[in-house]
Amino acid sequence: MKALITTLLGVALLMPYSLSAEVATPDWVKAKPASMIYYTGVGSASLSDADYRESAKEKALADLISEIDIEVESSSLLSRSEVSGLFSESYAHDIRSRAKASLEGHELVESFNDGSRYYVYYQLDKLNYQNLLERRKKDATRRAFDYWSKGMEAKGAGELTVAADMFMSGLAAIEAYSNSRLPVEDGGRSIDVGVELFNSMRSLFSNLQIVAAPGQLEVKPFSGQVAVANIGVYSGSTPVKGARLKARFLKGGGETAVNSLTDPSGVAQLTVMNVTSKQPYQEVELRLDIKVPERFSTSYMKSMTEGLLADMPVGKLPLTVGQPTLRAILYTDDNEISGLLHNISGYLSNGYFDIVKDESQADLRFFVNSEFKVGGVVKGQLYDMAETFMSCNVIVTDLNSGAIVSNFGLNDVRSLAPGNSSVAKARTIAQREMFKKLKPLIERHLREAHFAPKAVATAPVDEVDDDDDSSMPEL
């Protein structure tokens, strides 16, 4: 009996608490408070979450930060860059995310637990926050100006990579405030440090020249041979010293290494080695090795600096391959163009390549396909002529890399054969006419692909001219 009375008493004591908890749900849980004095934020998380307290706080602070206006002031770096409204919105989101991580002065007003969710209410004094923001902005402006001044000194001394590092560091310092005007006094004039950093970085490489001596290297693939060139870097006529260069193959393949920073005369040494391509013309690109600070957090600043570096002038060093004459193989899926194929093979063999019959021994493959059409009858005073049309396409493939080196052809080359000619005779005449027009096209495309003619051409191969009727009159 005593136990029953105790139990009933416990239930009676709990009931008012439950009823009062249900009635006492705070107004700030039902509707987010608005204040002229404070930024406010409310967040909640399920009690089943392992870190529900921290999760609710994160959401509340994000809600609080969302109230902070981020406007783009006129003449600021962000406005000068002529970004779109969408980009400005993205910038604001990035800055708010960054501000949440370094937020100071926020305070917990109240928390509430309804049995299933945990709620928190935070606030931040607007005036205190604005004062804090101004102090941070002034400090960032001062540091950015110091970076800009050191960058200008380095630029004047020909140390462009040091200058770039200073300008980039300055931009990183004011990243969170690039939507604001950041005026400083410099020699009696007022400048905006964000705009000055941007303009200085943009013009830093405007007169940059990267040149190689010698201007061309000869390399031998798969030989272990090392080729060396001196790379000069200049800003106008001023040597760029202490600069780090990077090199890569634009065409061909192999390894490159720049062995040092540029010396006081602006020169560094490039080594090309382990060339793995037989491509007759290869090319190495040379550019300054400038690194974007990893601490950029906004998509705006990352895109802006990447754009500045993308426009930087580069140097190119041609490489020619010193090797035996390249070997080529010819293919076709048309059994009726043996004459055309013979003429092309003879021309290539005489002027450019050794022709082989085994693809495993070839460096290049020439695939020739064609189309032959019979036209109408052309009436003549003495003879009627049969009109034909032939199209031909040539695809040149580098068998070492699989890349298509060249792709060209001619369409509907017109030929005339005696009216009583067989189709085989008309086809032979069409192939002869096609080769006459195709030969200069082959020559041009081979030179555009940087295939060098043989030093000593072999004796010309006679063109196939089966069933030639030299007595046929011209029309």
ZIHU-V854010 format. One record per residue. N is the residue number from 0. RES is the residue in one small letter. OMEGA is omega in whole degrees, 0 to 359 (999 if undefined). Layout:
BEGIN
N_RES_OMEGA ; N_RES_OMEGA
END
This chain:
BEGIN
0_m_180 ; 1_k_179 ; 2_a_180 ; 3_l_179 ; 4_i_180 ; 5_t_180 ; 6_t_179 ; 7_l_179 ; 8_l_179 ; 9_g_179 ; 10_v_180 ; 11_a_180 ; 12_l_182 ; 13_l_184 ; 14_m_179 ; 15_p_180 ; 16_y_181 ; 17_s_180 ; 18_l_182 ; 19_s_179 ; 20_a_181 ; 21_e_182 ; 22_v_189 ; 23_a_176 ; 24_t_186 ; 25_p_178 ; 26_d_183 ; 27_w_174 ; 28_v_182 ; 29_k_181 ; 30_a_182 ; 31_k_180 ; 32_p_174 ; 33_a_184 ; 34_s_174 ; 35_m_187 ; 36_i_187 ; 37_y_159 ; 38_y_183 ; 39_t_178 ; 40_g_179 ; 41_v_178 ; 42_g_180 ; 43_s_177 ; 44_a_179 ; 45_s_179 ; 46_l_179 ; 47_s_177 ; 48_d_183 ; 49_a_182 ; 50_d_188 ; 51_y_181 ; 52_r_181 ; 53_e_179 ; 54_s_179 ; 55_a_179 ; 56_k_179 ; 57_e_181 ; 58_k_179 ; 59_a_180 ; 60_l_175 ; 61_a_177 ; 62_d_179 ; 63_l_181 ; 64_i_182 ; 65_s_179 ; 66_e_185 ; 67_i_180 ; 68_d_174 ; 69_i_183 ; 70_e_178 ; 71_v_181 ; 72_e_178 ; 73_s_179 ; 74_s_175 ; 75_s_179 ; 76_l_182 ; 77_l_180 ; 78_s_180 ; 79_r_182 ; 80_s_175 ; 81_e_177 ; 82_v_180 ; 83_s_177 ; 84_g_179 ; 85_l_179 ; 86_f_178 ; 87_s_178 ; 88_e_177 ; 89_s_178 ; 90_y_180 ; 91_a_179 ; 92_h_180 ; 93_d_181 ; 94_i_178 ; 95_r_179 ; 96_s_179 ; 97_r_181 ; 98_a_181 ; 99_k_182 ; 100_a_183 ; 101_s_184 ; 102_l_177 ; 103_e_173 ; 104_g_179 ; 105_h_182 ; 106_e_177 ; 107_l_179 ; 108_v_185 ; 109_e_172 ; 110_s_184 ; 111_f_180 ; 112_n_181 ; 113_d_179 ; 114_g_178 ; 115_s_179 ; 116_r_179 ; 117_y_184 ; 118_y_174 ; 119_v_181 ; 120_y_179 ; 121_y_174 ; 122_q_181 ; 123_l_181 ; 124_d_185 ; 125_k_182 ; 126_l_179 ; 127_n_180 ; 128_y_179 ; 129_q_177 ; 130_n_177 ; 131_l_180 ; 132_l_179 ; 133_e_179 ; 134_r_179 ; 135_r_181 ; 136_k_179 ; 137_k_179 ; 138_d_179 ; 139_a_179 ; 140_t_179 ; 141_r_180 ; 142_r_180 ; 143_a_178 ; 144_f_178 ; 145_d_176 ; 146_y_181 ; 147_w_180 ; 148_s_179 ; 149_k_178 ; 150_g_179 ; 151_m_176 ; 152_e_180 ; 153_a_178 ; 154_k_179 ; 155_g_180 ; 156_a_180 ; 157_g_180 ; 158_e_188 ; 159_l_180 ; 160_t_175 ; 161_v_179 ; 162_a_179 ; 163_a_179 ; 164_d_178 ; 165_m_180 ; 166_f_179 ; 167_m_179 ; 168_s_177 ; 169_g_178 ; 170_l_178 ; 171_a_181 ; 172_a_183 ; 173_i_183 ; 174_e_183 ; 175_a_184 ; 176_y_182 ; 177_s_173 ; 178_n_183 ; 179_s_171 ; 180_r_184 ; 181_l_185 ; 182_p_173 ; 183_v_177 ; 184_e_180 ; 185_d_178 ; 186_g_177 ; 187_g_177 ; 188_r_180 ; 189_s_179 ; 190_i_172 ; 191_d_189 ; 192_v_178 ; 193_g_180 ; 194_v_179 ; 195_e_178 ; 196_l_180 ; 197_f_181 ; 198_n_179 ; 199_s_179 ; 200_m_182 ; 201_r_183 ; 202_s_187 ; 203_l_186 ; 204_f_185 ; 205_s_181 ; 206_n_184 ; 207_l_175 ; 208_q_175 ; 209_i_186 ; 210_v_182 ; 211_a_174 ; 212_a_1 ; 213_p_182 ; 214_g_179 ; 215_q_178 ; 216_l_172 ; 217_e_182 ; 218_v_178 ; 219_k_182 ; 220_p_173 ; 221_f_183 ; 222_s_186 ; 223_g_181 ; 224_q_178 ; 225_v_176 ; 226_a_186 ; 227_v_175 ; 228_a_173 ; 229_n_182 ; 230_i_178 ; 231_g_180 ; 232_v_185 ; 233_y_171 ; 234_s_191 ; 235_g_178 ; 236_s_183 ; 237_t_177 ; 238_p_176 ; 239_v_185 ; 240_k_178 ; 241_g_183 ; 242_a_175 ; 243_r_180 ; 244_l_170 ; 245_k_184 ; 246_a_177 ; 247_r_176 ; 248_f_171 ; 249_l_177 ; 250_k_182 ; 251_g_181 ; 252_g_180 ; 253_g_181 ; 254_e_177 ; 255_t_176 ; 256_a_172 ; 257_v_196 ; 258_n_183 ; 259_s_169 ; 260_l_177 ; 261_t_182 ; 262_d_181 ; 263_p_178 ; 264_s_177 ; 265_g_186 ; 266_v_171 ; 267_a_184 ; 268_q_176 ; 269_l_176 ; 270_t_175 ; 271_v_186 ; 272_m_176 ; 273_n_178 ; 274_v_187 ; 275_t_180 ; 276_s_175 ; 277_k_179 ; 278_q_188 ; 279_p_177 ; 280_y_178 ; 281_q_188 ; 282_e_177 ; 283_v_177 ; 284_e_180 ; 285_l_177 ; 286_r_176 ; 287_l_180 ; 288_d_180 ; 289_i_182 ; 290_k_176 ; 291_v_180 ; 292_p_181 ; 293_e_183 ; 294_r_171 ; 295_f_183 ; 296_s_181 ; 297_t_178 ; 298_s_179 ; 299_y_185 ; 300_m_178 ; 301_k_181 ; 302_s_182 ; 303_m_183 ; 304_t_176 ; 305_e_177 ; 306_g_178 ; 307_l_182 ; 308_l_180 ; 309_a_182 ; 310_d_183 ; 311_m_177 ; 312_p_179 ; 313_v_175 ; 314_g_179 ; 315_k_180 ; 316_l_178 ; 317_p_175 ; 318_l_174 ; 319_t_185 ; 320_v_174 ; 321_g_185 ; 322_q_174 ; 323_p_180 ; 324_t_179 ; 325_l_181 ; 326_r_183 ; 327_a_175 ; 328_i_181 ; 329_l_177 ; 330_y_170 ; 331_t_173 ; 332_d_181 ; 333_d_182 ; 334_n_185 ; 335_e_183 ; 336_i_180 ; 337_s_179 ; 338_g_179 ; 339_l_181 ; 340_l_178 ; 341_h_180 ; 342_n_178 ; 343_i_180 ; 344_s_179 ; 345_g_180 ; 346_y_180 ; 347_l_181 ; 348_s_180 ; 349_n_190 ; 350_g_192 ; 351_y_194 ; 352_f_166 ; 353_d_182 ; 354_i_180 ; 355_v_181 ; 356_k_180 ; 357_d_184 ; 358_e_180 ; 359_s_179 ; 360_q_187 ; 361_a_172 ; 362_d_184 ; 363_l_174 ; 364_r_174 ; 365_f_177 ; 366_f_184 ; 367_v_173 ; 368_n_187 ; 369_s_175 ; 370_e_183 ; 371_f_180 ; 372_k_175 ; 373_v_180 ; 374_g_182 ; 375_g_179 ; 376_v_179 ; 377_v_182 ; 378_k_176 ; 379_g_181 ; 380_q_181 ; 381_l_184 ; 382_y_166 ; 383_d_183 ; 384_m_176 ; 385_a_182 ; 386_e_176 ; 387_t_179 ; 388_f_180 ; 389_m_174 ; 390_s_182 ; 391_c_177 ; 392_n_181 ; 393_v_176 ; 394_i_181 ; 395_v_183 ; 396_t_173 ; 397_d_185 ; 398_l_178 ; 399_n_181 ; 400_s_184 ; 401_g_183 ; 402_a_174 ; 403_i_183 ; 404_v_182 ; 405_s_181 ; 406_n_185 ; 407_f_179 ; 408_g_179 ; 409_l_180 ; 410_n_171 ; 411_d_173 ; 412_v_188 ; 413_r_176 ; 414_s_177 ; 415_l_177 ; 416_a_176 ; 417_p_186 ; 418_g_182 ; 419_n_182 ; 420_s_172 ; 421_s_177 ; 422_v_179 ; 423_a_178 ; 424_k_180 ; 425_a_179 ; 426_r_179 ; 427_t_179 ; 428_i_180 ; 429_a_179 ; 430_q_179 ; 431_r_180 ; 432_e_179 ; 433_m_182 ; 434_f_179 ; 435_k_181 ; 436_k_183 ; 437_l_186 ; 438_k_178 ; 439_p_178 ; 440_l_176 ; 441_i_180 ; 442_e_183 ; 443_r_183 ; 444_h_176 ; 445_l_179 ; 446_r_178 ; 447_e_177 ; 448_a_176 ; 449_h_171 ; 450_f_182 ; 451_a_176 ; 452_p_175 ; 453_k_180 ; 454_a_177 ; 455_v_181 ; 456_a_176 ; 457_t_180 ; 458_a_182 ; 459_p_176 ; 460_v_181 ; 461_d_177 ; 462_e_176 ; 463_v_183 ; 464_d_184 ; 465_d_173 ; 466_d_180 ; 467_d_179 ; 468_d_185 ; 469_s_180 ; 470_s_182 ; 471_m_182 ; 472_p_174 ; 473_e_180 ; 474_l_999
END
